Amino acid sequence: MTASCSHLNQPGVVSLTIEGVDERTVLDFAYALVLRNNVSGPGEPWRVPGRPGVSVQVYGHLEPAEEPELAAES
């Protein structure tokens, strides 16, 4: 599963894929991110046939004041 380009249309927006051994682990971690950061709730967990584990995807956004300045811009 990959991020939809429509979700990544502005600076500061990221897509994170969380992988773990089971649904509970990845969902608990995703919700921990939600509580501490500007992160969406997780999407539906999915498995890839032939690969161990489960994955979920979340989207995050840096607030404008939190966006790091790149060294090349200074």
C-alpha positions as a LaTeX table, in Angstrom:
\begin{tabular}{lrrr}
\hline
Residue & $x$ (\AA) & $y$ (\AA) & $z$ (\AA) \\
\hline
Met1 & 0.00 & 0.00 & 0.00 \\
Thr2 & 1.31 & 3.44 & $-0.85$ \\
Ala3 & 0.23 & 6.93 & 0.04 \\
Ser4 & $-2.14$ & 8.67 & $-2.27$ \\
Cys5 & $-0.51$ & 11.68 & $-3.90$ \\
Ser6 & $-3.58$ & 13.74 & $-2.96$ \\
His7 & $-2.58$ & 13.37 & 0.71 \\
Leu8 & 0.94 & 14.64 & 0.06 \\
Asn9 & 0.16 & 17.88 & $-1.73$ \\
Gln10 & 1.70 & 20.41 & 0.65 \\
Pro11 & 4.94 & 20.95 & 2.59 \\
Gly12 & 5.06 & 19.41 & 6.04 \\
Val13 & 2.74 & 16.46 & 5.24 \\
Val14 & 4.13 & 12.93 & 5.58 \\
Ser15 & 2.87 & 9.38 & 5.24 \\
Leu16 & 4.09 & 6.74 & 7.69 \\
Thr17 & 3.67 & 3.00 & 7.36 \\
Ile18 & 3.87 & 1.18 & 10.68 \\
Glu19 & 4.71 & $-2.51$ & 10.54 \\
Gly20 & 4.57 & $-4.98$ & 13.40 \\
Val21 & 3.95 & $-8.55$ & 14.37 \\
Asp22 & 0.19 & $-8.16$ & 14.99 \\
Glu23 & $-2.73$ & $-5.73$ & 14.61 \\
Arg24 & $-2.81$ & $-4.80$ & 18.28 \\
Thr25 & 0.84 & $-3.74$ & 18.25 \\
Val26 & 0.61 & $-1.54$ & 15.15 \\
Leu27 & $-2.72$ & $-0.01$ & 16.17 \\
Asp28 & $-1.52$ & 0.74 & 19.73 \\
Phe29 & 1.60 & 2.42 & 18.34 \\
Ala30 & $-0.41$ & 4.40 & 15.77 \\
Tyr31 & $-2.81$ & 5.67 & 18.46 \\
Ala32 & 0.15 & 6.60 & 20.68 \\
Leu33 & 1.39 & 8.80 & 17.81 \\
Val34 & $-2.07$ & 10.34 & 17.46 \\
Leu35 & $-2.08$ & 11.36 & 21.14 \\
Arg36 & 1.34 & 13.05 & 20.98 \\
Asn37 & 1.53 & 14.50 & 17.47 \\
Asn38 & $-0.49$ & 15.98 & 14.67 \\
Val39 & $-1.15$ & 12.54 & 13.14 \\
Ser40 & $-4.28$ & 11.03 & 11.63 \\
Gly41 & $-5.82$ & 7.90 & 13.04 \\
Pro42 & $-4.61$ & 4.68 & 11.40 \\
Gly43 & $-6.16$ & 3.25 & 8.27 \\
Glu44 & $-7.34$ & $-0.34$ & 8.09 \\
Pro45 & $-4.60$ & $-2.83$ & 8.98 \\
Trp46 & $-3.39$ & $-4.93$ & 6.05 \\
Arg47 & $-1.23$ & $-7.97$ & 5.48 \\
Val48 & 0.94 & $-8.78$ & 2.49 \\
Pro49 & 0.66 & $-12.43$ & 1.47 \\
Gly50 & 3.95 & $-14.24$ & 1.99 \\
Arg51 & 5.28 & $-11.63$ & 4.44 \\
Pro52 & 4.98 & $-11.86$ & 8.21 \\
Gly53 & 3.22 & $-9.17$ & 10.20 \\
Val54 & 0.67 & $-6.47$ & 9.64 \\
Ser55 & 0.85 & $-2.81$ & 8.58 \\
Val56 & $-1.15$ & 0.39 & 9.03 \\
Gln57 & $-0.71$ & 3.81 & 7.52 \\
Val58 & $-1.03$ & 7.22 & 9.18 \\
Tyr59 & $-0.54$ & 10.77 & 7.91 \\
Gly60 & 1.16 & 13.52 & 9.85 \\
His61 & 1.57 & 17.25 & 9.47 \\
Leu62 & 4.15 & 19.60 & 10.92 \\
Glu63 & 2.73 & 22.88 & 12.11 \\
Pro64 & 4.28 & 25.77 & 10.16 \\
Ala65 & 6.30 & 26.92 & 13.18 \\
Glu66 & 7.73 & 23.41 & 13.60 \\
Glu67 & 8.95 & 22.88 & 10.04 \\
Pro68 & 12.74 & 22.57 & 10.07 \\
Glu69 & 14.71 & 24.93 & 7.89 \\
Leu70 & 16.94 & 23.23 & 5.39 \\
Ala71 & 20.66 & 24.02 & 5.54 \\
Ala72 & 20.63 & 24.82 & 1.81 \\
Glu73 & 18.14 & 27.63 & 2.40 \\
Ser74 & 20.30 & 29.47 & 4.94 \\
\hline
\end{tabular}
